[in-house]
Amino acid sequence: MILSQVSVYPVGEEGTSLGRFVRKGIQVIKESGYTYSVGGLSTAIETPDLDSLFDLIKKVRQAHLDEGARRIVVDLKIDDRHDKNATLQSKITSVT
């Protein structure tokens, strides 16, 4: 299982609100069927492997392009753990 934290956002857009872009990206993640959790500054996602994660990120990026973005920043953190099967919930449980 791959756990990741991702923020995808356009830069250089008029105005300060990027909500329409974020909503499009979250919709793509939701439709993927993967477990995810939206946070205030990023979204955590569980995927079975790196290829699945990168395919999903490409789709989120494309959703931003389809929404009119001309420049996109992707901030991605990956937890690729092989000593045990971790999930988003097990990580939360371990600290609460």
N, CA, C and O atoms as CSV, one atom per row, in Angstrom:
chain,resi,resn,atom,element,x,y,z
A,1,MET,N,N,0.850,-1.181,0.000
A,1,MET,CA,C,0.000,0.000,0.000
A,1,MET,C,C,0.892,1.240,0.000
A,1,MET,O,O,1.857,1.322,0.760
A,2,ILE,N,N,0.564,2.190,-0.851
A,2,ILE,CA,C,1.262,3.468,-0.900
A,2,ILE,C,C,0.368,4.514,-0.244
A,2,ILE,O,O,-0.799,4.656,-0.610
A,3,LEU,N,N,0.910,5.236,0.714
A,3,LEU,CA,C,0.212,6.368,1.304
A,3,LEU,C,C,0.861,7.626,0.753
A,3,LEU,O,O,2.083,7.701,0.625
A,4,SER,N,N,0.045,8.600,0.433
A,4,SER,CA,C,0.603,9.837,-0.111
A,4,SER,C,C,-0.179,11.035,0.398
A,4,SER,O,O,-1.312,10.932,0.868
A,5,GLN,N,N,0.476,12.160,0.280
A,5,GLN,CA,C,-0.137,13.447,0.604
A,5,GLN,C,C,0.117,14.332,-0.606
A,5,GLN,O,O,1.260,14.499,-1.032
A,6,VAL,N,N,-0.938,14.893,-1.154
A,6,VAL,CA,C,-0.782,15.657,-2.387
A,6,VAL,C,C,-1.532,16.980,-2.315
A,6,VAL,O,O,-2.630,17.075,-1.767
A,7,SER,N,N,-0.905,17.980,-2.881
A,7,SER,CA,C,-1.537,19.276,-3.133
A,7,SER,C,C,-1.281,19.598,-4.595
A,7,SER,O,O,-0.134,19.601,-5.041
A,8,VAL,N,N,-2.322,19.862,-5.328
A,8,VAL,CA,C,-2.206,20.234,-6.737
A,8,VAL,C,C,-2.925,21.564,-6.891
A,8,VAL,O,O,-4.098,21.695,-6.543
A,9,TYR,N,N,-2.212,22.542,-7.414
A,9,TYR,CA,C,-2.843,23.844,-7.552
A,9,TYR,C,C,-2.231,24.622,-8.711
A,9,TYR,O,O,-1.043,24.501,-9.011
A,10,PRO,N,N,-3.075,25.422,-9.349
A,10,PRO,CA,C,-2.578,26.267,-10.430
A,10,PRO,C,C,-1.932,27.518,-9.846
A,10,PRO,O,O,-2.300,27.974,-8.764
A,11,VAL,N,N,-0.988,28.052,-10.558
A,11,VAL,CA,C,-0.401,29.335,-10.178
A,11,VAL,C,C,-0.618,30.313,-11.321
A,11,VAL,O,O,-0.751,29.925,-12.482
A,12,GLY,N,N,-0.652,31.583,-10.966
A,12,GLY,CA,C,-0.830,32.615,-11.976
A,12,GLY,C,C,-2.269,32.863,-12.369
A,12,GLY,O,O,-2.536,33.576,-13.337
A,13,GLU,N,N,-3.208,32.279,-11.625
A,13,GLU,CA,C,-4.624,32.499,-11.923
A,13,GLU,C,C,-5.081,33.817,-11.313
A,13,GLU,O,O,-4.563,34.246,-10.282
A,14,GLU,N,N,-6.053,34.455,-11.955
A,14,GLU,CA,C,-6.606,35.697,-11.414
A,14,GLU,C,C,-7.400,35.425,-10.156
A,14,GLU,O,O,-8.099,34.416,-10.059
A,15,GLY,N,N,-7.295,36.320,-9.196
A,15,GLY,CA,C,-8.029,36.180,-7.951
A,15,GLY,C,C,-7.279,35.304,-6.970
A,15,GLY,O,O,-6.222,34.755,-7.281
A,16,THR,N,N,-7.842,35.184,-5.787
A,16,THR,CA,C,-7.174,34.412,-4.741
A,16,THR,C,C,-7.824,33.057,-4.488
A,16,THR,O,O,-7.219,32.206,-3.837
A,17,SER,N,N,-9.021,32.836,-4.976
A,17,SER,CA,C,-9.711,31.583,-4.723
A,17,SER,C,C,-9.360,30.538,-5.784
A,17,SER,O,O,-9.445,30.803,-6.983
A,18,LEU,N,N,-8.969,29.359,-5.329
A,18,LEU,CA,C,-8.653,28.252,-6.227
A,18,LEU,C,C,-9.627,27.100,-6.047
A,18,LEU,O,O,-9.386,25.990,-6.521
A,19,GLY,N,N,-10.736,27.373,-5.353
A,19,GLY,CA,C,-11.691,26.333,-4.998
A,19,GLY,C,C,-12.208,25.533,-6.172
A,19,GLY,O,O,-12.391,24.321,-6.052
A,20,ARG,N,N,-12.447,26.167,-7.293
A,20,ARG,CA,C,-13.002,25.428,-8.440
A,20,ARG,C,C,-12.013,24.381,-8.940
A,20,ARG,O,O,-12.419,23.307,-9.384
A,21,PHE,N,N,-10.719,24.685,-8.872
A,21,PHE,CA,C,-9.705,23.726,-9.286
A,21,PHE,C,C,-9.626,22.571,-8.284
A,21,PHE,O,O,-9.566,21.405,-8.672
A,22,VAL,N,N,-9.627,22.907,-7.010
A,22,VAL,CA,C,-9.545,21.886,-5.965
A,22,VAL,C,C,-10.745,20.947,-6.060
A,22,VAL,O,O,-10.587,19.731,-5.959
A,23,ARG,N,N,-11.926,21.493,-6.250
A,23,ARG,CA,C,-13.132,20.652,-6.371
A,23,ARG,C,C,-13.010,19.663,-7.529
A,23,ARG,O,O,-13.399,18.503,-7.397
A,24,LYS,N,N,-12.475,20.116,-8.655
A,24,LYS,CA,C,-12.295,19.221,-9.808
A,24,LYS,C,C,-11.315,18.099,-9.475
A,24,LYS,O,O,-11.549,16.940,-9.818
A,25,GLY,N,N,-10.213,18.450,-8.802
A,25,GLY,CA,C,-9.229,17.435,-8.416
A,25,GLY,C,C,-9.793,16.430,-7.434
A,25,GLY,O,O,-9.561,15.228,-7.572
A,26,ILE,N,N,-10.533,16.908,-6.441
A,26,ILE,CA,C,-11.143,16.021,-5.445
A,26,ILE,C,C,-12.157,15.096,-6.116
A,26,ILE,O,O,-12.272,13.931,-5.736
A,27,GLN,N,N,-12.877,15.591,-7.089
A,27,GLN,CA,C,-13.850,14.755,-7.802
A,27,GLN,C,C,-13.144,13.592,-8.501
A,27,GLN,O,O,-13.631,12.462,-8.479
A,28,VAL,N,N,-11.998,13.873,-9.119
A,28,VAL,CA,C,-11.227,12.815,-9.783
A,28,VAL,C,C,-10.782,11.768,-8.762
A,28,VAL,O,O,-10.883,10.567,-9.014
A,29,ILE,N,N,-10.293,12.224,-7.619
A,29,ILE,CA,C,-9.839,11.302,-6.570
A,29,ILE,C,C,-11.016,10.474,-6.058
A,29,ILE,O,O,-10.895,9.263,-5.869
A,30,LYS,N,N,-12.143,11.128,-5.838
A,30,LYS,CA,C,-13.335,10.415,-5.358
A,30,LYS,C,C,-13.756,9.331,-6.345
A,30,LYS,O,O,-14.069,8.208,-5.951
A,31,GLU,N,N,-13.760,9.675,-7.624
A,31,GLU,CA,C,-14.177,8.727,-8.656
A,31,GLU,C,C,-13.203,7.558,-8.805
A,31,GLU,O,O,-13.573,6.511,-9.335
A,32,SER,N,N,-11.971,7.724,-8.346
A,32,SER,CA,C,-10.984,6.647,-8.448
A,32,SER,C,C,-11.344,5.452,-7.571
A,32,SER,O,O,-10.945,4.324,-7.857
A,33,GLY,N,N,-12.102,5.705,-6.501
A,33,GLY,CA,C,-12.454,4.642,-5.573
A,33,GLY,C,C,-11.422,4.395,-4.486
A,33,GLY,O,O,-11.644,3.569,-3.601
A,34,TYR,N,N,-10.301,5.096,-4.537
A,34,TYR,CA,C,-9.277,4.941,-3.510
A,34,TYR,C,C,-9.716,5.633,-2.225
A,34,TYR,O,O,-10.492,6.588,-2.257
A,35,THR,N,N,-9.217,5.146,-1.105
A,35,THR,CA,C,-9.460,5.794,0.177
A,35,THR,C,C,-8.699,7.110,0.197
A,35,THR,O,O,-7.530,7.160,-0.186
A,36,TYR,N,N,-9.356,8.176,0.644
A,36,TYR,CA,C,-8.703,9.480,0.697
A,36,TYR,C,C,-9.283,10.296,1.840
A,36,TYR,O,O,-10.354,9.988,2.362
A,37,SER,N,N,-8.563,11.336,2.217
A,37,SER,CA,C,-9.020,12.241,3.259
A,37,SER,C,C,-8.583,13.657,2.886
A,37,SER,O,O,-7.393,13.937,2.737
A,38,VAL,N,N,-9.558,14.533,2.741
A,38,VAL,CA,C,-9.261,15.922,2.384
A,38,VAL,C,C,-8.907,16.691,3.645
A,38,VAL,O,O,-9.646,16.661,4.628
A,39,GLY,N,N,-7.775,17.377,3.612
A,39,GLY,CA,C,-7.351,18.228,4.712
A,39,GLY,C,C,-7.404,19.684,4.296
A,39,GLY,O,O,-7.777,20.005,3.167
A,40,GLY,N,N,-7.035,20.551,5.200
A,40,GLY,CA,C,-7.081,21.980,4.923
A,40,GLY,C,C,-6.081,22.438,3.869
A,40,GLY,O,O,-6.327,23.416,3.163
A,41,LEU,N,N,-4.954,21.737,3.759
A,41,LEU,CA,C,-3.914,22.154,2.827
A,41,LEU,C,C,-3.479,21.062,1.854
A,41,LEU,O,O,-2.712,21.325,0.927
A,42,SER,N,N,-3.964,19.843,2.058
A,42,SER,CA,C,-3.580,18.746,1.174
A,42,SER,C,C,-4.595,17.621,1.306
A,42,SER,O,O,-5.489,17.664,2.151
A,43,THR,N,N,-4.438,16.614,0.457
A,43,THR,CA,C,-5.295,15.439,0.493
A,43,THR,C,C,-4.423,14.205,0.650
A,43,THR,O,O,-3.432,14.044,-0.063
A,44,ALA,N,N,-4.788,13.335,1.580
A,44,ALA,CA,C,-4.085,12.070,1.784
A,44,ALA,C,C,-4.808,10.988,0.987
A,44,ALA,O,O,-6.038,10.956,0.937
A,45,ILE,N,N,-4.028,10.103,0.365
A,45,ILE,CA,C,-4.602,9.074,-0.515
A,45,ILE,C,C,-3.889,7.747,-0.282
A,45,ILE,O,O,-2.673,7.713,-0.091
A,46,GLU,N,N,-4.652,6.650,-0.298
A,46,GLU,CA,C,-4.100,5.293,-0.293
A,46,GLU,C,C,-4.243,4.727,-1.699
A,46,GLU,O,O,-5.335,4.739,-2.269
A,47,THR,N,N,-3.150,4.233,-2.256
A,47,THR,CA,C,-3.206,3.544,-3.544
A,47,THR,C,C,-2.441,2.229,-3.424
A,47,THR,O,O,-1.573,2.099,-2.560
A,48,PRO,N,N,-2.748,1.257,-4.274
A,48,PRO,CA,C,-2.079,-0.038,-4.146
A,48,PRO,C,C,-0.604,-0.017,-4.535
A,48,PRO,O,O,0.177,-0.837,-4.052
A,49,ASP,N,N,-0.212,0.927,-5.417
A,49,ASP,CA,C,1.171,0.971,-5.880
A,49,ASP,C,C,1.486,2.340,-6.476
A,49,ASP,O,O,0.601,3.179,-6.640
A,50,LEU,N,N,2.757,2.548,-6.795
A,50,LEU,CA,C,3.187,3.845,-7.332
A,50,LEU,C,C,2.564,4.154,-8.684
A,50,LEU,O,O,2.185,5.295,-8.946
A,51,ASP,N,N,2.454,3.143,-9.548
A,51,ASP,CA,C,1.855,3.395,-10.855
A,51,ASP,C,C,0.435,3.921,-10.720
A,51,ASP,O,O,0.043,4.846,-11.432
A,52,SER,N,N,-0.338,3.337,-9.812
A,52,SER,CA,C,-1.716,3.796,-9.585
A,52,SER,C,C,-1.728,5.234,-9.078
A,52,SER,O,O,-2.554,6.042,-9.503
A,53,LEU,N,N,-0.807,5.551,-8.164
A,53,LEU,CA,C,-0.724,6.913,-7.638
A,53,LEU,C,C,-0.388,7.901,-8.744
A,53,LEU,O,O,-1.045,8.933,-8.878
A,54,PHE,N,N,0.632,7.592,-9.538
A,54,PHE,CA,C,1.041,8.519,-10.592
A,54,PHE,C,C,-0.044,8.667,-11.661
A,54,PHE,O,O,-0.235,9.758,-12.197
A,55,ASP,N,N,-0.754,7.583,-11.973
A,55,ASP,CA,C,-1.873,7.681,-12.915
A,55,ASP,C,C,-2.949,8.609,-12.369
A,55,ASP,O,O,-3.520,9.408,-13.110
A,56,LEU,N,N,-3.225,8.503,-11.070
A,56,LEU,CA,C,-4.223,9.360,-10.447
A,56,LEU,C,C,-3.777,10.824,-10.467
A,56,LEU,O,O,-4.575,11.709,-10.777
A,57,ILE,N,N,-2.526,11.081,-10.145
A,57,ILE,CA,C,-2.003,12.455,-10.156
A,57,ILE,C,C,-2.093,13.041,-11.563
A,57,ILE,O,O,-2.415,14.218,-11.724
A,58,LYS,N,N,-1.814,12.235,-12.570
A,58,LYS,CA,C,-1.940,12.710,-13.957
A,58,LYS,C,C,-3.379,13.122,-14.260
A,58,LYS,O,O,-3.612,14.125,-14.934
A,59,LYS,N,N,-4.340,12.346,-13.760
A,59,LYS,CA,C,-5.753,12.663,-13.998
A,59,LYS,C,C,-6.169,13.936,-13.264
A,59,LYS,O,O,-6.935,14.740,-13.795
A,60,VAL,N,N,-5.668,14.116,-12.055
A,60,VAL,CA,C,-5.960,15.352,-11.309
A,60,VAL,C,C,-5.365,16.541,-12.042
A,60,VAL,O,O,-6.015,17.575,-12.194
A,61,ARG,N,N,-4.132,16.392,-12.496
A,61,ARG,CA,C,-3.468,17.450,-13.267
A,61,ARG,C,C,-4.292,17.795,-14.516
A,61,ARG,O,O,-4.486,18.968,-14.832
A,62,GLN,N,N,-4.770,16.770,-15.217
A,62,GLN,CA,C,-5.565,17.008,-16.416
A,62,GLN,C,C,-6.869,17.730,-16.094
A,62,GLN,O,O,-7.329,18.568,-16.871
A,63,ALA,N,N,-7.462,17.404,-14.952
A,63,ALA,CA,C,-8.690,18.103,-14.540
A,63,ALA,C,C,-8.429,19.593,-14.348
A,63,ALA,O,O,-9.276,20.422,-14.679
A,64,HIS,N,N,-7.263,19.933,-13.817
A,64,HIS,CA,C,-6.903,21.342,-13.651
A,64,HIS,C,C,-6.693,22.003,-15.008
A,64,HIS,O,O,-7.120,23.137,-15.226
A,65,LEU,N,N,-6.037,21.296,-15.913
A,65,LEU,CA,C,-5.852,21.837,-17.261
A,65,LEU,C,C,-7.204,22.047,-17.935
A,65,LEU,O,O,-7.431,23.073,-18.575
A,66,ASP,N,N,-8.098,21.075,-17.789
A,66,ASP,CA,C,-9.433,21.186,-18.386
A,66,ASP,C,C,-10.215,22.354,-17.801
A,66,ASP,O,O,-11.090,22.913,-18.462
A,67,GLU,N,N,-9.899,22.722,-16.561
A,67,GLU,CA,C,-10.566,23.845,-15.895
A,67,GLU,C,C,-9.950,25.187,-16.315
A,67,GLU,O,O,-10.457,26.247,-15.948
A,68,GLY,N,N,-8.860,25.136,-17.083
A,68,GLY,CA,C,-8.271,26.372,-17.603
A,68,GLY,C,C,-6.920,26.743,-17.025
A,68,GLY,O,O,-6.389,27.804,-17.354
A,69,ALA,N,N,-6.348,25.907,-16.176
A,69,ALA,CA,C,-5.035,26.224,-15.603
A,69,ALA,C,C,-3.981,26.255,-16.706
A,69,ALA,O,O,-4.004,25.451,-17.637
A,70,ARG,N,N,-3.070,27.192,-16.576
A,70,ARG,CA,C,-1.978,27.298,-17.534
A,70,ARG,C,C,-0.633,26.912,-16.924
A,70,ARG,O,O,0.337,26.670,-17.642
A,71,ARG,N,N,-0.583,26.856,-15.607
A,71,ARG,CA,C,0.617,26.423,-14.894
A,71,ARG,C,C,0.158,25.724,-13.621
A,71,ARG,O,O,-0.705,26.234,-12.906
A,72,ILE,N,N,0.735,24.552,-13.336
A,72,ILE,CA,C,0.280,23.736,-12.217
A,72,ILE,C,C,1.470,23.315,-11.364
A,72,ILE,O,O,2.508,22.906,-11.885
A,73,VAL,N,N,1.309,23.417,-10.061
A,73,VAL,CA,C,2.312,22.933,-9.114
A,73,VAL,C,C,1.738,21.694,-8.431
A,73,VAL,O,O,0.595,21.698,-7.974
A,74,VAL,N,N,2.544,20.636,-8.366
A,74,VAL,CA,C,2.158,19.418,-7.665
A,74,VAL,C,C,3.153,19.215,-6.528
A,74,VAL,O,O,4.357,19.085,-6.750
A,75,ASP,N,N,2.628,19.190,-5.316
A,75,ASP,CA,C,3.435,18.930,-4.123
A,75,ASP,C,C,3.030,17.551,-3.636
A,75,ASP,O,O,1.902,17.357,-3.184
A,76,LEU,N,N,3.954,16.578,-3.725
A,76,LEU,CA,C,3.626,15.184,-3.450
A,76,LEU,C,C,4.597,14.595,-2.433
A,76,LEU,O,O,5.814,14.699,-2.584
A,77,LYS,N,N,4.044,13.980,-1.404
A,77,LYS,CA,C,4.822,13.246,-0.407
A,77,LYS,C,C,4.336,11.800,-0.444
A,77,LYS,O,O,3.132,11.544,-0.453
A,78,ILE,N,N,5.294,10.838,-0.465
A,78,ILE,CA,C,4.961,9.424,-0.584
A,78,ILE,C,C,5.553,8.647,0.582
A,78,ILE,O,O,6.725,8.809,0.922
A,79,ASP,N,N,4.726,7.799,1.190
A,79,ASP,CA,C,5.167,6.869,2.229
A,79,ASP,C,C,5.064,5.470,1.639
A,79,ASP,O,O,3.972,4.910,1.544
A,80,ASP,N,N,6.193,4.911,1.246
A,80,ASP,CA,C,6.260,3.595,0.595
A,80,ASP,C,C,6.866,2.613,1.586
A,80,ASP,O,O,8.057,2.308,1.528
A,81,ARG,N,N,6.041,2.127,2.487
A,81,ARG,CA,C,6.503,1.298,3.602
A,81,ARG,C,C,6.386,-0.182,3.246
A,81,ARG,O,O,5.362,-0.626,2.728
A,82,HIS,N,N,7.451,-0.942,3.530
A,82,HIS,CA,C,7.465,-2.362,3.190
A,82,HIS,C,C,7.571,-3.286,4.398
A,82,HIS,O,O,7.540,-4.507,4.241
A,83,ASP,N,N,7.695,-2.721,5.609
A,83,ASP,CA,C,7.827,-3.580,6.789
A,83,ASP,C,C,6.488,-3.966,7.401
A,83,ASP,O,O,6.418,-4.915,8.182
A,84,LYS,N,N,5.423,-3.242,7.058
A,84,LYS,CA,C,4.084,-3.610,7.508
A,84,LYS,C,C,3.056,-2.921,6.637
A,84,LYS,O,O,3.375,-1.969,5.925
A,85,ASN,N,N,1.829,-3.396,6.691
A,85,ASN,CA,C,0.757,-2.829,5.893
A,85,ASN,C,C,0.132,-1.661,6.656
A,85,ASN,O,O,-0.626,-1.868,7.604
A,86,ALA,N,N,0.448,-0.450,6.247
A,86,ALA,CA,C,-0.098,0.740,6.894
A,86,ALA,C,C,-1.217,1.322,6.036
A,86,ALA,O,O,-1.186,1.230,4.808
A,87,THR,N,N,-2.192,1.915,6.690
A,87,THR,CA,C,-3.278,2.616,6.016
A,87,THR,C,C,-3.367,4.012,6.616
A,87,THR,O,O,-2.733,4.299,7.631
A,88,LEU,N,N,-4.147,4.870,5.994
A,88,LEU,CA,C,-4.344,6.204,6.577
A,88,LEU,C,C,-4.927,6.079,7.971
A,88,LEU,O,O,-4.507,6.779,8.892
A,89,GLN,N,N,-5.900,5.182,8.125
A,89,GLN,CA,C,-6.542,5.012,9.435
A,89,GLN,C,C,-5.565,4.464,10.464
A,89,GLN,O,O,-5.577,4.908,11.613
A,90,SER,N,N,-4.717,3.510,10.084
A,90,SER,CA,C,-3.772,2.943,11.070
A,90,SER,C,C,-2.753,3.992,11.507
A,90,SER,O,O,-2.302,3.971,12.653
A,91,LYS,N,N,-2.389,4.895,10.625
A,91,LYS,CA,C,-1.456,5.965,11.013
A,91,LYS,C,C,-2.124,6.923,11.992
A,91,LYS,O,O,-1.505,7.359,12.962
A,92,ILE,N,N,-3.378,7.247,11.738
A,92,ILE,CA,C,-4.104,8.133,12.666
A,92,ILE,C,C,-4.287,7.457,14.014
A,92,ILE,O,O,-4.065,8.063,15.062
A,93,THR,N,N,-4.695,6.193,13.973
A,93,THR,CA,C,-4.915,5.445,15.209
A,93,THR,C,C,-3.648,5.346,16.053
A,93,THR,O,O,-3.717,5.384,17.281
A,94,SER,N,N,-2.501,5.222,15.407
A,94,SER,CA,C,-1.250,5.059,16.142
A,94,SER,C,C,-0.851,6.302,16.925
A,94,SER,O,O,-0.008,6.215,17.818
A,95,VAL,N,N,-1.425,7.437,16.619
A,95,VAL,CA,C,-1.052,8.677,17.330
A,95,VAL,C,C,-2.213,9.286,18.116
A,95,VAL,O,O,-2.051,10.341,18.729
A,96,THR,N,N,-3.366,8.648,18.108
A,96,THR,CA,C,-4.499,9.194,18.862
A,96,THR,C,C,-4.944,8.235,19.955
A,96,THR,O,O,-5.887,8.531,20.689
